[in-house]
Amino acid sequence: MKAMRETSNASESKPSEEAFNLGALVARRRKEATELWAKTINPQFARVLRTIGFDREWARAEGAYLWDADGNRYLDMLGGFGMFNVGRNNPRIRAALIEALELDLPGSVQMGTTVLPPLLAEALLARTPARLERVLFTSSGTEAIEAAIKLGRAATKRARVISAEHGFHGLTLGSLSVNGCPEFTSRFGPLLPDCERVPFGDLEALERELRREDVAIFLVEPIQGKGVNLPPPGYLEGAQELCRRYDTLFCVDEVQTGLGRTGKLFAFEHWGLEPDMVPVAKSLSGGYVPVGALIMSKAVHEAVFDGMENALSHGSTFAPNELAMAAGLATLHEIDTQKLVERSERLGEMLLELGGRLAARHEVVKEVRGRGLMWAIEFAEPPSGSRTYRAIERIQPGLFAQFVIGPLFSEHRILSQVAGHSMAVIKVLPPLVVSDEDISWLEDALDDSIAKAQRLPRSLTRLALGSLRAFS
Ligand SMILES: Cc1ncc(COP(=O)(O)O)c(C=O)c1O
């Protein structure tokens, strides 16, 4: 047996007669968060945070804001990677969760049914095209993708899965097999066989694969999260058409783009698509409880769950769980009543306008793109040339963006991210409750931070590059 180790706070893990007091525990130990995270969860992540200066003692959050322990307010332009569409700590989702707890609901009976899961399924289906008639719940986005691959293969009796280069669909092994980002896949093979990628936007390449009539699923994000890549005109409609022609299931991954993010409830609505399968997750439970779902056609479902002996062919113990379902129902209600889809569309227009102004003011801005509140700004060496830019990018392509998000965070208190490995792209994915003033805050902050990154003194560039190399 493993010997018990001495820990500085060993009393915390000893049995205690006292009542459990979460508030007191957090208050007493919050300061240790990064150090303890490094010791018990992931020291390299803690190193990254310290190196880029993102290590803060976070105290609380509300809507589109976070506060550190010194009482400073930060604008959250990252939205927990898109899980806080209805705002952090949304009081109405919280009230629904408290109510669900107080109702002493039966919870997962397992060999029995309860009403919240089919109610959430009904609410999702009421908001999607008629082609979609069944919902399979999961506990995350990657599990919804795994379900799409597994069920899609069984339903079509075909093995091959085609996805798009630079696509991101999650990090478990099945999802990784369809992931188009080599920086995530390279060390973890062998992955699932018969998973291949085609360039995003290339219908000819897609047809070359589908024509073989052995492809189960074409899996695609309507707008790619890594880099915020928009589809060329006609691409998604054309892909759906090809899928229908060659009996391939058309699976549109709405894990990130769903639930109002792009100015429609689902991004596929921009192109009038009717997919066979739609994985969703992230913000479906208001950011409170793990959740995911695969929304699919009856035909797919019935091809897999085709008899009583196969009634439980796929599932997992915690999905669907009552808290996720309660939060999901409250979240859909919140999106409707607060008109968050319309808000996302309107603020998205503002973002594109401010992007135009930034591009006019800074030669280093190559492109600004987005839809709704999924937006990115891309940098490239200015046409007139820049030694600073070249020096930075020589060390690692895309590094310039790191030098912009640094002051954006430390001086302007805006939390954001670079949009992907080796990309000089900053991505913005805020809670949909951000205000017009918040968008102006972002414009002023970007204006200043882009200017600063271009003026970086050489000595500082070398120093910063040295430390950034530590985790690149
Ligand atoms: C488009 C897309 N699909 C799938 C996933 C995986 O979701 P999860 O992190 O909940 O497993 C993500 C996560 O970022 C995503 O952006």
The ligand as an SDF file (V2000), in Angstrom:
LIG
                    3D

 16 16  0  0  0  0  0  0  0  0999 V2000
  -16.0140   22.5410  -32.2240 C   0  0  0  0  0  0  0  0  0  0  0  0
  -15.6950   21.7300  -31.0040 C   0  0  0  0  0  0  0  0  0  0  0  0
  -16.0540   20.4390  -30.9580 N   0  0  0  0  0  0  0  0  0  0  0  0
  -15.8130   19.6780  -29.8800 C   0  0  0  0  0  0  0  0  0  0  0  0
  -15.1670   20.1880  -28.7700 C   0  0  0  0  0  0  0  0  0  0  0  0
  -14.9020   19.3290  -27.5740 C   0  0  0  0  0  0  0  0  0  0  0  0
  -15.7310   19.7150  -26.5270 O   0  0  0  0  0  0  0  0  0  0  0  0
  -15.3350   19.3940  -25.0240 P   0  0  0  0  0  0  0  0  0  0  0  0
  -14.2000   20.2660  -24.6560 O   0  0  0  0  0  0  0  0  0  0  0  0
  -16.5930   19.6670  -24.2250 O   0  0  0  0  0  0  0  0  0  0  0  0
  -14.9700   17.9460  -24.9750 O   0  0  0  0  0  0  0  0  0  0  0  0
  -14.7700   21.5320  -28.7760 C   0  0  0  0  0  0  0  0  0  0  0  0
  -14.0670   22.1110  -27.6240 C   0  0  0  0  0  0  0  0  0  0  0  0
  -13.5130   23.1620  -27.6490 O   0  0  0  0  0  0  0  0  0  0  0  0
  -15.0450   22.3210  -29.9180 C   0  0  0  0  0  0  0  0  0  0  0  0
  -14.6900   23.6120  -29.9780 O   0  0  0  0  0  0  0  0  0  0  0  0
  1  2  1  0
  2  3  1  0
  2 15  2  0
  3  4  2  0
  4  5  1  0
  5  6  1  0
  5 12  2  0
  6  7  1  0
  7  8  1  0
  8  9  2  0
  8 10  1  0
  8 11  1  0
 12 13  1  0
 12 15  1  0
 13 14  2  0
 15 16  1  0
M  END
$$$$
